[in-house]
């Protein structure tokens, strides 16, 4: 959907209509660009493995820094929960296994976000309060949202696990997948 901040008239309106008609031909990466030039994606979390977990996460690419992930997740058990990018952009299975393994384009060991050797998809843990709500605010260094490049997470999935990630190899012993969300690139909102 294309939004205009104020009504346009005459030539400006015609230009906006021509530009809007041309939008399907614009590369998907360009459609995901923010007004400030940063790429943005969202993931609507779906409950998996019989859980009641739900939420929405927003991903903002910060050039030269990585991807900032923020949002709110509810329906969790209180405490820490493993939080990972998974290889496949598929959350169709009831147990979330359709998301594939942890995103590890160059292989390596599973680890903490601060470890020198780790999978790029290893994001650590999120923490749910006594009401089962986790406010997510994570900077994932070294990742991008674009559809190109070895560390791109666009059109992959993000998974929340039942238990704490203990950072052991190969996957952190974080248990069942209780939520899964497809990382979907966001449409560009036109500003005239």
C-alpha positions as CSV (number, residue, x, y, z in Angstrom):
1,X,0.0,0.0,0.0
2,X,1.3,3.4,-0.9
3,X,0.7,6.4,1.3
4,X,0.9,10.1,0.4
5,X,1.2,12.5,3.3
6,X,-0.9,15.2,1.6
7,X,-3.1,15.5,-1.5
8,X,-1.2,16.2,-4.7
9,X,-2.6,18.2,-7.6
10,X,-1.8,18.5,-11.3
11,X,1.6,17.3,-12.4
12,X,2.6,16.1,-9.0
13,X,-0.5,13.9,-8.8
14,X,0.2,12.5,-12.3
15,X,3.8,11.8,-11.3
16,X,2.7,10.0,-8.1
17,X,0.3,7.8,-10.1
18,X,3.0,7.0,-12.7
19,X,5.4,6.1,-9.9
20,X,2.8,4.0,-8.0
21,X,2.0,2.1,-11.2
22,X,5.7,1.4,-11.7
23,X,6.2,0.1,-8.1
24,X,5.8,-3.7,-9.0
25,X,8.9,-3.4,-11.2
26,X,11.0,-2.0,-8.3
27,X,13.4,-4.7,-6.8
28,X,12.1,-6.1,-3.5
29,X,15.1,-4.7,-1.6
30,X,14.1,-1.2,-2.7
31,X,10.5,-1.8,-1.5
32,X,11.8,-2.7,2.0
33,X,13.8,0.6,2.3
34,X,12.7,2.9,5.1
35,X,12.4,6.6,4.5
36,X,15.9,7.0,6.0
37,X,17.4,4.4,3.6
38,X,17.4,1.6,6.2
39,X,15.8,-1.8,5.3
40,X,13.0,-3.0,7.5
41,X,11.3,-6.3,8.0
42,X,8.6,-7.7,10.3
43,X,7.8,-11.1,11.7
44,X,4.4,-12.0,13.1
45,X,5.0,-14.8,15.6
46,X,2.8,-17.9,15.4
47,X,2.3,-20.3,18.3
48,X,4.0,-23.7,17.9
49,X,4.3,-27.0,19.8
50,X,0.9,-26.3,21.6
51,X,2.0,-23.0,23.1
52,X,0.0,-19.8,23.3
53,X,3.0,-17.6,22.4
54,X,2.3,-14.6,20.1
55,X,3.9,-11.4,19.2
56,X,5.4,-9.1,16.5
57,X,9.1,-8.3,15.9
58,X,10.4,-5.5,13.8
59,X,13.9,-5.7,12.1
60,X,15.7,-2.5,11.2
61,X,19.0,-2.7,9.3
62,X,21.5,-0.3,10.7
63,X,24.2,0.1,8.0
64,X,27.7,-0.9,9.3
65,X,26.2,-2.2,12.6
66,X,23.8,-5.0,11.9
67,X,20.1,-5.5,12.5
68,X,18.2,-4.0,15.4
69,X,15.3,-6.4,16.5
70,X,12.6,-5.0,18.7
71,X,9.1,-6.0,19.7
72,X,7.0,-7.7,22.3
73,X,6.3,-11.4,22.8
74,X,3.6,-12.8,25.1
75,X,2.4,-16.2,26.3
76,X,5.8,-17.4,27.3
77,X,6.7,-19.1,30.6
78,X,8.6,-16.7,32.9
79,X,12.4,-16.8,32.4
80,X,14.9,-17.1,29.5
81,X,14.1,-18.4,26.1
82,X,16.4,-19.2,23.2
83,X,16.1,-16.8,20.3
84,X,17.5,-17.6,16.9
85,X,17.3,-16.9,13.2
86,X,16.5,-20.2,11.3
87,X,17.5,-21.0,7.7
88,X,14.1,-21.6,6.1
89,X,11.4,-18.9,5.8
90,X,8.8,-21.4,6.6
91,X,6.7,-21.7,9.8
92,X,4.0,-24.1,8.4
93,X,4.6,-27.2,10.6
94,X,2.9,-27.4,14.0
95,X,6.2,-27.9,15.8
96,X,8.1,-25.1,13.9
97,X,10.6,-27.6,12.5
98,X,9.8,-26.4,9.0
99,X,12.0,-23.4,9.9
100,X,15.1,-25.6,9.5
101,X,18.3,-25.3,11.5
102,X,20.0,-22.3,12.9
103,X,21.1,-19.8,10.3
104,X,24.8,-20.7,9.8
105,X,25.8,-19.8,6.2
106,X,29.5,-20.6,6.9
107,X,29.0,-23.4,9.4
108,X,30.8,-23.2,12.7
109,X,29.8,-23.8,16.3
110,X,26.7,-22.6,18.1
111,X,27.4,-19.9,20.7
112,X,26.5,-16.7,22.5
113,X,26.0,-13.5,20.6
114,X,29.3,-12.2,22.1
115,X,31.4,-15.3,21.2
116,X,33.9,-14.9,18.4
117,X,32.9,-18.1,16.8
118,X,29.1,-18.6,16.5
119,X,26.4,-18.9,13.9
120,X,25.1,-15.5,12.7
121,X,21.6,-16.6,13.7
122,X,22.6,-17.2,17.3
123,X,20.8,-14.3,19.1
124,X,21.0,-15.5,22.7
125,X,18.0,-15.4,25.0
126,X,15.0,-13.2,25.5
127,X,13.6,-12.9,29.1
128,X,9.9,-13.2,29.9
129,X,8.6,-11.5,33.1
130,X,6.3,-13.1,35.6
131,X,3.3,-12.4,33.3
132,X,5.1,-14.3,30.4
133,X,5.9,-11.1,28.4
134,X,9.3,-10.4,26.9
135,X,10.2,-6.9,25.5
136,X,12.7,-7.6,22.8
137,X,15.5,-5.1,22.1
138,X,18.5,-6.9,20.4
139,X,21.2,-5.7,18.1
140,X,22.3,-8.6,15.9
141,X,25.8,-7.6,14.7
142,X,26.9,-8.8,11.3
143,X,23.5,-9.5,9.8
144,X,21.6,-7.7,7.0
145,X,18.0,-7.8,5.8
146,X,18.7,-7.6,2.0
147,X,18.1,-10.7,-0.1
148,X,21.7,-10.8,-1.2
149,X,24.8,-11.6,0.8
150,X,25.8,-14.5,3.0
151,X,24.4,-12.9,6.2
152,X,21.1,-11.9,4.9
153,X,18.1,-12.8,7.1
154,X,15.3,-11.5,4.8
155,X,12.7,-14.2,4.0
156,X,14.1,-16.6,6.7
157,X,12.4,-17.3,10.1
158,X,12.9,-16.3,13.7
159,X,12.2,-18.9,16.3
160,X,11.6,-18.7,20.1
161,X,12.3,-21.8,22.1
162,X,10.7,-23.2,25.3
163,X,13.9,-23.1,27.3
164,X,17.1,-21.1,27.9
165,X,19.8,-21.3,25.3
166,X,22.9,-22.5,27.2
167,X,25.1,-21.8,24.2
168,X,26.4,-25.3,23.9
169,X,27.0,-26.8,20.5
170,X,25.2,-27.8,18.3
171,X,22.0,-25.8,19.1
172,X,22.0,-24.7,22.8
173,X,19.6,-27.2,24.4
174,X,16.8,-24.7,24.2
175,X,14.0,-27.2,23.7
176,X,10.9,-27.1,21.6
177,X,10.1,-24.3,19.2
178,X,7.2,-22.4,20.9
179,X,6.9,-19.6,18.3
180,X,8.0,-19.0,14.7
181,X,7.7,-16.0,12.4
182,X,8.6,-15.4,8.8
183,X,10.9,-12.4,8.3
184,X,9.0,-10.4,5.8
185,X,10.3,-7.4,4.0
186,X,8.2,-4.3,4.5
187,X,6.7,-2.3,1.6
188,X,8.1,1.2,1.0
189,X,5.7,4.0,2.1
190,X,6.0,6.7,-0.5
191,X,6.5,10.3,0.7
192,X,5.7,13.1,-1.7
